[in-house]
Amino acid sequence: MIEGRGRTLYGRRRGKKLRAGQEALLDTLLPKLLIEVPSEPQKLDLAALFGGTREVWLEVGFGAGEHLVWQAEQHADVGLIGAEPFINGVAKCLAHIERLGVTNVRLFTDDARLLMAALPDRSLSRAFVLFPDPWPKTRHHKRRFVQRATLDLLARLMKPGAELRLATDDPSYLPWVVEHACVHPAFEWLADRPSDWRNRPADWPPTRYEQKMLAGHKPVFLRLRRR
Ligand SMILES: C[S@@+](CC[C@H](N)C(=O)[O-])C[C@H]1O[C@@H](n2cnc3c(N)ncnc32)[C@H](O)[C@@H]1O
């Protein structure tokens, strides 16, 4: 079971030294957007977070936030929550938010599972996990974000009919995602033919990681529907 406390987070929290402008955004803009997780067993009040009732979408591991902010700009009536513990990425996301003037994004700067433990059941209308760290070595597979327990929790948090979008460019993560997510009893894989997952949907802009594409493999775009 996923617990709200005591998660082990793998991966970096900080990269190279932040520029003064980035530090300034972390000091001034982040406090206005930052999500504080309430102590258990309380749940986050999403209407209070977004100043009214609206659909809420979650992006886990938003990296530098281009996709998150793009979705926020395209869907001004939706509340977007992004979770990302890598502070350099958070600073870049804040710069996108400020540049585009979007007001419907809130950020959580820690392990997404801590946030997810505080979300109400059936509160999410869409969730994105795009290019999660692949952890290709077998002994590191337990570090992968896509796990049965995380998917069970997502299933609990997502409304019936809500869409879960997953992407990877790692050849060993694709069969893993199929085995764990696509056959999960709470989700229906929205694919009839290979082109349904090989081609990028129009409302799915490339992420920074994808553009760098260090591994050089072709990405896959998986769409699942909460049953
Ligand atoms: C390979 S990067 C991809 C970033 C972004 N989605 C993109 O496509 O550009 C994976 C990201 O997931 C973040 N991450 C890893 N574990 C996480 C967790 N438990 N909760 C939230 N983010 C996480 C990492 O900090 C990293 O930024």
The ligand as a Gaussian input file, in Angstrom:
#p B3LYP/6-31G(d) Opt

LIG

0 1
 C       13.203000      11.538000     -17.260000
 S       12.543000      12.924000     -16.416000
 C       11.205000      13.405000     -17.479000
 C       10.719000      14.796000     -17.160000
 C        9.529000      15.297000     -18.004000
 N        8.339000      14.473000     -17.784000
 C        9.896000      15.329000     -19.460000
 O        9.417000      14.443000     -20.213000
 O       10.651000      16.220000     -19.862000
 C       11.684000      12.179000     -15.054000
 C       11.241000      13.215000     -14.028000
 O       10.468000      12.589000     -13.006000
 C       10.792000      13.189000     -11.774000
 N       10.430000      12.229000     -10.716000
 C       11.046000      11.084000     -10.399000
 N       10.419000      10.478000      -9.392000
 C        9.360000      11.267000      -9.075000
 C        8.336000      11.179000      -8.090000
 N        8.273000      10.155000      -7.241000
 N        7.430000      12.177000      -8.033000
 C        7.474000      13.222000      -8.908000
 N        8.430000      13.343000      -9.849000
 C        9.352000      12.380000      -9.925000
 C       12.295000      13.449000     -11.881000
 O       12.736000      14.449000     -10.964000
 C       12.424000      13.895000     -13.326000
 O       12.299000      15.279000     -13.474000

